[in-house]
Amino acid sequence: MEDLMLKIENVTKEYRLGAIGGTTLRDELQRLRAKRKNEEDPTRKIGQKQVNIGERFMALDGVSFEVKRGEAVGIIGHNGAGKSTLLKLITRITEPTSGRICLNGRIASMLEVGTGFHGELTGRENVYLNGAILGMTKKEIDAKMEDIIEFSEVRQFIDTPVKRYSSGMYVKLAFSVAAHLDSEIMIMDEVLAVGDMAFQTKCLKKMREAATEEGRTVLYVSHNMNTIRTLCDRCIVMDHGKVIFDGDVDKAINIYMGNKMNESTFRDYESYKRPGFLKNPSIKVLEAEFLNKEVPYFEVTEPITLRLKWKCLQSVENAGLRIEIWNSHRVAQATYILYEFYSGKQGEVSEAVFKLDASMLMDAEYTGYYTFFNKDDVGNNHDLDCVPGLHFQKMTTKADQKWVWRPQVWGYIQLPTPEIIDMR
């Protein structure tokens, strides 16, 4: 039992929507008057959804799991799944409605930027404040102060009030404090997304060392599946306040990606409304499907098997097909093109299966775009039909991962390694 650091037993957290709020007495009287007359809430902001006062919402519903010493556990799930609520219960910010949470050690947490910092105090003073909260003496904090400052990369501003820090500086100092002060459990909630890529990499390495070398327990919430893969050896998937999976990281990511993607691996275009410029399309795409995956997640060298089905609305000859790949910012990154690959008569229904080599695409989320086109006498392309395609994600396994790819800086495609023809 000494190795058991955290035990959560059938924990629930219930909220009553609209029951508590930072409003004035005047607002509450106006609401009460409107309610009695069965009128709309006069204090509600424009566009805000009407809330039934007293309506109950289960943020957590029967959550149970255990975490042992030295484990690095990832917690993933869609927005509103209950991840942040769970961490707030573990760190005693709020109490559970029912159930029990048992802790075996001190907790250092980062649930949001600047958690535990006092804006009027300097960075150095906040280090002492956080150490005192953990029960450390001034002598113990002094012994770690230099390591904290060095890791945080804010030495120049360590004696400046933190209210003048940028969000990135906040994160750097806050993480350094959490990582170096004496605590048995580290809890991180997506806050590293604010820092720069180099610092994120350094933080992940530090958390990994804390678990494997120092025997500390790490709970890490993130929507970045690459960081989950890099750091964690176990992963919990949450959905609507419940734990739906607890175990292998790869399986957890597959389940999460399957829940996250709206269209999953199949899409029907029968009722899809085409763009305005396609006033009289010659071809109508009917279906798109990934044949080799149950969830739209592909590893670095794994090909994508795509099935397309379409119908000829007018007879066509030598139509081409573009399979465009867009990133999450709706910017085209790459395109597969088949020239003059299809001819068909009016009313004919056809389908084809394509094997797509996506090995040059780096870790990120993508969306396909499928366009049939033909070419006029002077070589210009004219679209016959175009539809938004299936979502998918490229991921690098731990075995293949040599470094963290930076798509916003380096782009989304890794070109083949250059051939060295001369070196002196």
LINJOQUI-V304601 format. One record per run of one state. SS is the DSSP state (H for helix, E for strand, C for the rest). FROM is the first residue (numbers start at 1). LEN is the number of residues. Records with the same first field share a line. If there is no record, write none. Layout:
BEGIN
SS->FROM-LEN ; FROM-LEN
END
This chain:
BEGIN
C->1-3 ; 18-7 ; 37-18 ; 69-3 ; 77-6 ; 91-7 ; 104-3 ; 111-11 ; 134-4 ; 153-2 ; 158-3 ; 165-2 ; 181-4 ; 190-1 ; 195-2 ; 213-4 ; 222-3 ; 232-2 ; 240-2 ; 248-1 ; 261-5 ; 269-14 ; 291-6 ; 300-4 ; 313-3 ; 328-4 ; 345-4 ; 357-4 ; 362-2 ; 376-5 ; 396-11 ; 411-2 ; 414-11
E->4-14 ; 55-14 ; 72-5 ; 98-6 ; 107-4 ; 122-1 ; 161-1 ; 185-5 ; 217-5 ; 234-6 ; 242-6 ; 266-3 ; 283-8 ; 297-3 ; 304-9 ; 316-12 ; 332-13 ; 349-8 ; 361-1 ; 364-12 ; 381-15 ; 413-1
H->25-12 ; 83-8 ; 123-11 ; 138-15 ; 155-3 ; 162-3 ; 167-14 ; 191-4 ; 197-16 ; 225-7 ; 249-12 ; 407-4
END
